Amino acid sequence: MAKHERPEDIRREEFSKTGKPMVPATPRDVVHIRVGSFVLIFAFAIGVLGLIAHAPVITWVAGAVAVITIIDMVLAARRQKARGAGEAG
């Protein structure tokens, strides 16, 4: 195979009717998944600190934030699967 040839299993870039490149993952969904993972880390840390400090309100709030973030990330991943893009983020 010559240096400039591409293997056939790589998908070619598609363009919309307006000439803009079409990508399989939308930036919104990628951001939801990536930012969500950071939010989960901080929610877990704050939840553990709340348990150590015997502050149930902080622990409950961190748990609620974690659950909401997980739901948002799952919905973003499902949107990408529905588009046939595979894994997002």
C-alpha positions as CSV (number, residue, x, y, z in Angstrom):
1,M,0.0,0.0,0.0
2,A,1.4,3.4,-1.0
3,K,1.8,6.1,1.6
4,H,-1.1,8.2,0.3
5,E,-3.6,5.3,0.1
6,R,-6.0,4.7,2.9
7,P,-7.3,1.3,4.1
8,E,-10.9,0.6,3.0
9,D,-12.1,0.1,6.6
10,I,-11.7,3.8,7.4
11,R,-14.9,5.8,6.8
12,R,-14.6,8.7,4.5
13,E,-15.6,12.1,5.8
14,E,-19.2,13.0,4.8
15,F,-20.4,16.5,4.0
16,S,-23.9,18.0,4.5
17,K,-25.8,19.8,1.8
18,T,-24.3,23.1,2.9
19,G,-20.8,21.7,2.6
20,K,-20.1,21.4,6.4
21,P,-18.3,18.2,7.5
22,M,-20.6,15.7,9.3
23,V,-19.1,14.0,12.4
24,P,-20.5,11.0,14.2
25,A,-20.4,12.5,17.7
26,T,-22.0,15.8,18.4
27,P,-20.0,18.2,20.5
28,R,-22.8,18.6,23.0
29,D,-22.9,14.9,23.8
30,V,-19.1,14.6,24.0
31,V,-19.1,17.6,26.5
32,H,-21.9,16.0,28.5
33,I,-19.9,12.8,28.9
34,R,-16.5,14.4,29.6
35,V,-17.7,17.1,31.9
36,G,-19.9,14.6,33.6
37,S,-17.0,12.4,34.5
38,F,-15.2,15.3,36.2
39,V,-18.4,16.2,38.1
40,L,-18.7,12.6,39.3
41,I,-15.2,12.7,40.7
42,F,-15.9,15.9,42.6
43,A,-19.3,14.6,43.8
44,F,-17.7,11.5,45.1
45,A,-15.0,13.4,46.9
46,I,-17.5,15.9,48.5
47,G,-19.7,12.9,49.5
48,V,-16.8,11.2,51.2
49,L,-15.8,14.4,53.0
50,G,-19.4,14.8,54.1
51,L,-19.4,11.3,55.5
52,I,-16.2,12.0,57.3
53,A,-17.4,15.3,58.7
54,H,-20.8,13.8,59.7
55,A,-22.6,16.4,57.4
56,P,-25.6,14.5,56.0
57,V,-26.9,17.4,54.0
58,I,-23.7,17.7,52.0
59,T,-23.6,13.9,51.5
60,W,-27.1,13.8,50.2
61,V,-26.5,16.8,47.9
62,A,-23.4,15.1,46.5
63,G,-25.3,11.9,46.0
64,A,-28.1,13.7,44.2
65,V,-25.6,15.5,42.0
66,A,-23.9,12.1,41.2
67,V,-27.2,10.5,40.3
68,I,-28.3,13.3,38.0
69,T,-24.9,13.3,36.3
70,I,-25.0,9.6,35.7
71,I,-28.4,9.9,34.2
72,D,-27.3,12.7,31.9
73,M,-24.2,10.8,30.8
74,V,-26.3,7.7,30.0
75,L,-28.7,9.7,28.0
76,A,-25.9,11.3,26.0
77,A,-24.3,7.9,25.3
78,R,-27.7,6.6,24.2
79,R,-28.2,9.5,21.8
80,Q,-24.9,8.7,20.2
81,K,-25.8,5.0,19.9
82,A,-29.1,6.0,18.3
83,R,-27.1,7.9,15.7
84,G,-24.9,4.8,15.0
85,A,-21.8,6.7,16.1
86,G,-20.7,4.1,18.7
87,E,-18.9,5.4,21.8
88,A,-19.0,9.1,22.5
89,G,-16.3,10.9,24.4
